[in-house]
Amino acid sequence: MNIRERIQCILHAEAAAIASVQVTPEFEKAVYAMRDCQGKLLTTGIGKAGHIARKFAATLCSTASPASFIHPAEAAHGDLGLVGKDDCIIAFSTSGKSNEVIEMLELSRHLQLKTIIGVTSHPDSRLRDLSDILLDMGVIKEPCPLGLTPSASIAVMLAISDALALTLMELKGIDKKDYGLRHHGGYLGRQARTDNLPLRFPNHETPPTKQA
């Protein structure tokens, strides 16, 4: 095996999968639905898709759109109580057939949930039927030698989630000050501060410290 050649092939396969996504009017509907949501923004998925959903919630939070990840398995044990009728759930599933995700979404409808945004690939996906807004990842061939390991599909999910978050951020007019107030630590926090001035805490010249 030529390792360098194989790695390049995988990188090209993932980049090609992202580039092939058709940005339909549904993407615009999704961004507006997230902006206009009167309840909570919730993300969900299981397995590798769950990791993308959790990261999506974190990116939304840091870009001034508060969001929470709800684990579909934990939803069956009470976390479904987080769901309200005015919420918007963004659900990630390549197959759109993951039992835990489908069951959670079906039961969310019993709680009168209004909006489900589905991100999926398979044409016969059950998630397609449950979604009010459908973001189609397209048919994706995984570069895994077994054709099983999610890699290109996960790269597409991540790219779609980032595109949604950054477009929503721009639509809402979020600036560096807004960003810095939510992400004040580390390198990005320093970069977000205007003129590199420190953040001011109420009644403190410096951040409060823990009392011994």
Secondary structure as the mmCIF struct_conf table of DSSP 4:
data_model
#
loop_
_struct_conf.conf_type_id
_struct_conf.id
_struct_conf.beg_label_comp_id
_struct_conf.beg_label_asym_id
_struct_conf.beg_label_seq_id
_struct_conf.end_label_comp_id
_struct_conf.end_label_asym_id
_struct_conf.end_label_seq_id
HELX_RH_AL_P HELX_RH_AL_P1 ILE A 3 ALA A 19
TURN_TY1_P TURN_TY1_P1 SER A 20 SER A 20
HELX_RH_AL_P HELX_RH_AL_P2 PRO A 25 ASP A 36
BEND BEND1 GLN A 38 GLY A 39
STRN STRN1 LEU A 41 THR A 44
TURN_TY1_P TURN_TY1_P2 GLY A 47 GLY A 47
HELX_RH_AL_P HELX_RH_AL_P3 LYS A 48 SER A 62
TURN_TY1_P TURN_TY1_P3 THR A 63 ALA A 64
STRN STRN2 ALA A 67 PHE A 69
HELX_RH_AL_P HELX_RH_AL_P4 PRO A 72 ALA A 75
TURN_TY1_P TURN_TY1_P4 ALA A 76 GLY A 78
HELX_RH_3T_P HELX_RH_3T_P1 ASP A 79 LEU A 82
TURN_TY1_P TURN_TY1_P5 LYS A 85 ASP A 86
STRN STRN3 CYS A 88 PHE A 92
BEND BEND2 THR A 94 GLY A 96
HELX_RH_AL_P HELX_RH_AL_P5 ASN A 99 HIS A 110
TURN_TY1_P TURN_TY1_P6 LEU A 111 GLN A 112
STRN STRN4 THR A 115 THR A 120
TURN_TY1_P TURN_TY1_P7 PRO A 123 ASP A 124
HELX_RH_AL_P HELX_RH_AL_P6 ARG A 126 LEU A 130
BEND BEND3 ASP A 132 ASP A 132
STRN STRN5 ILE A 133 ASP A 136
BEND BEND4 CYS A 144 CYS A 144
TURN_TY1_P TURN_TY1_P8 PRO A 145 LEU A 146
BEND BEND5 GLY A 147 GLY A 147
BEND BEND6 THR A 149 THR A 149
BEND BEND7 SER A 151 SER A 151
HELX_RH_AL_P HELX_RH_AL_P7 ALA A 152 LEU A 171
TURN_TY1_P TURN_TY1_P9 LYS A 172 GLY A 173
HELX_RH_AL_P HELX_RH_AL_P8 LYS A 176 ARG A 182
BEND BEND8 GLY A 185 GLY A 185
HELX_RH_AL_P HELX_RH_AL_P9 GLY A 186 ALA A 192
BEND BEND9 ARG A 193 ARG A 193
HELX_RH_3T_P HELX_RH_3T_P2 THR A 194 ASN A 196
HELX_LH_PP_P HELX_LH_PP_P1 LEU A 197 ARG A 200
STRN STRN6 PHE A 201 PHE A 201
TURN_TY1_P TURN_TY1_P10 PRO A 202 ASN A 203
STRN STRN7 HIS A 204 HIS A 204
BEND BEND10 GLU A 205 THR A 206
#
